[in-house]
Amino acid sequence: MRAPRPLLWLVVYAIAMAYVEAAVVVYLRALYYPRGFAFPLAPLPPAMVAIEIAREAATLVMLLGVAMLAGRERWQRFPAFCVSFGVWDIFYYVWLRLLVGWPPSLLTWDVLFLIPVPWTGPVAAPVIVSVLLVAGGLLLWRRGARGEPLRVPIPLGILALTGALLVLGSFVLDFPLVLSQAEPPPFRWGLFGAGVSLGLVALALAVRKRSAGESP
């Protein structure tokens, strides 16, 4: 099936945004990690940290903005954001690999985000989340285009939110160690896997209900 034009341009935009993000990170690492990025983290001036946090917030606003423009209804906007965010995150690492040969593997650790505290984990973890966001977003977009608007029952919404919080916890629970410039402990794969599993179950149940013609 041919991709709808708004969705196609959304993907193009996300890939271009990922290049901009990767280019900025290349500059930052050249300044603060001339011997290569690694933990423990190098201390950054408070002003630079504030600029980085604002840049990340601006990136989210830009991704949200194009998602809002991609559709007129909620069933279009939410899946569009999922797709744009997932594509952006995946291609961020693709561009870094092409530009500077980093990361050397999917198990390499990275600082994933700074809002509201530093998120850390192996590259594979955010990539897994992003692949699922893209797949789920495309599925919801397609079902919405067939006249099945996005309506999530409260129990399934709670299930999905719980999964998201578990995934978030796997990224941020050890942030005090990161801030103290210590080596991060082993990644919490069990917590991460539980969160991803709950999200997948919620999506599968939501799709099943719609396929069976049940009222949400």
N, C-alpha and C positions, 0 to 999 in steps of 0.2 A: 504494500500500500504506500502510495506517495505521501510523504510527510506534509502536513499543512504548512503554508508559507510562514505564518507567524512563529510556529514552533521551530522551523528550519532556521530562521534568522535569529531566534533566541539562542540556538546552539552555536551559531557563528559568533554571536556577541560574547557568549560565555567563553569560547575558546580564545577570542581576542583579549578579553579581560584577564584570562589566566596568563597570557603572555606578559601583560603589563605587570601583574602581580609578581610573576617569576623574575622579571627584569629588575624590579625594585629590590627583591630579596638578593639577587646577584650582587647588586651594588652594596647592600648592607653587609653581606658576608665578606665582600672584598675589604670593607672598612674595619669590621670588628672580628673577623675570623680569617685573616690572611693565610693561615696555615690549613684552613679547612674547617668546616662546621663540625662541632662535636660538643658533647656534654663533658663536664659541667659548663653552664652557659657563661659567656663573658658578660661582665657588668656593663649595662648601657646607661648613659646619662638620663636622668628623669625626663628631661624635655624630649629626648628621642623616643622613650617609651610612650609618652603621651601622644606623640605624633603617630607612632605605629598603631596605637589603639584607635585613634581617630581615623586612620587610613582603613583599618579593618571594618570599622563601623560604616565608613563611606562605601566600601565595597559591597557590604550587605544591602545598603540602601539602593545602590545601583542595580544589583541583581533583583531586588524586590520591585524596583521601579519598572524594569523591562518586563517582569512577569505580570505586573498589573496592566501594562499596555498590551500584553499578548492576548488577553481575553477580556470579555465583558462580564462574564459570570464567575462566581466562586469556583465552579467545577473546572474552569480553565485556568484561573490565576494560581491556585494552590499547586496543581500539577506542574504548571509552567515554572514556578519557583523551584520546585523539587528538581526538575530537569536542569534548569540553568545553574543551580547551586552545585549539583552533582557533576555536570560537565566541566564547570569552572574548576572545581577541586581536582578532578582527575587530570585535566590538562595542565594545571599548575605544576604537577609533578612531571608530566610529560615534557613540558618546556624546560624545567630545571635539568632534567636528564639530558636533553638535547644541547642546552646552553653550556652547562658546566660538568656534565657527567655525574650529577647527584640526583637521587640517592643511589649508592652502589647496589642496594638490594631493597626489597619491600619491607625487610625487617629493620632497616635503619631508623633510628629514632629522630623525631622532629618536634619542633614547637608548632603545634597545629593552629593555635588561636590564643589571643590574649584577653578576651572579654568573657566574663568579668575577672577571671584569673587565668594564668597560663594553662593551656591544654597541651599535654605531651603524650606521645605514644609512637609506636612503629608506624611507618608510612602505610603499611598494609591495612591498618584499622580504618583510617579515614577513607581510603580507596574503596574498601568493602562497603562502608556506609554510602558513599557516593554512587557506586554502581547500583545499589539497591534503591537509592533515591531516584536515579534516572529510570530504572526499570519500572518502579512503582508509579512514578509520575507519568510515564508514557502510557501505562496501562489505564490509569485513571482518566487521562486525557482522551484516550480512544473510547472508553466506555461513556464518558460524558458526551462525546461527539455522536454517539449512537442514541442519545436521548436518555441516558442514565445519569442524572446529575449527582454530584458528590454530596452524599448525606451519610454521616458517620454516627451510628447509634452511640449513646453515652457510654455503655459498657466497653465497646470497642475503642472508643476514644480514650478511656482511662487505661485500657490495656496498651495502646500505642504510646501514650504519654509515659507510662511506667517504663516501657522499653527504652524510650528516648532518655529518660533520667538515668537508667542503668548504664547506658552507653556513655552519657555525659560523665557519670561518676568514674568510669574506667579511665577517662582522660584527665580528670581534675583532682581526684582524691589526694594525689601526692604532690600537689602544687607547692606546699610549704618547703619540701625538699628541693624543688627546682629553684625557688626563690632564694634559698640559702646556698645556692651554687654547689649542691651535692649531686652525686650520681643518682639518677632515678632508679627506683626498685624495678623488678620485673613487671612487665605490663600485666594488667588484670584481665587476662583473656577470658576467664570464667565469667566475670561480670559483664564484659563486652558481649560475649556470646549469648548470655541470657537476655540482654537487652535487644540484640538483633533478632533473636528468636521470637520474642514477644511482639516485636514490630511486624515480623513476617506473618505470625499467626493472626494478628489484628487485620492485616491487609487481606489475607486469604479468606478470613471469615466475612469481611465486608463484601468482597467480590462474590463469594458463594451465596450470600443472602440476596444480592442483586440478581444473580443468575437464576436463583430459585424463585424469584418474583416475590420475595418476602418484603413486607414493609419495614423500613429502617426504624 
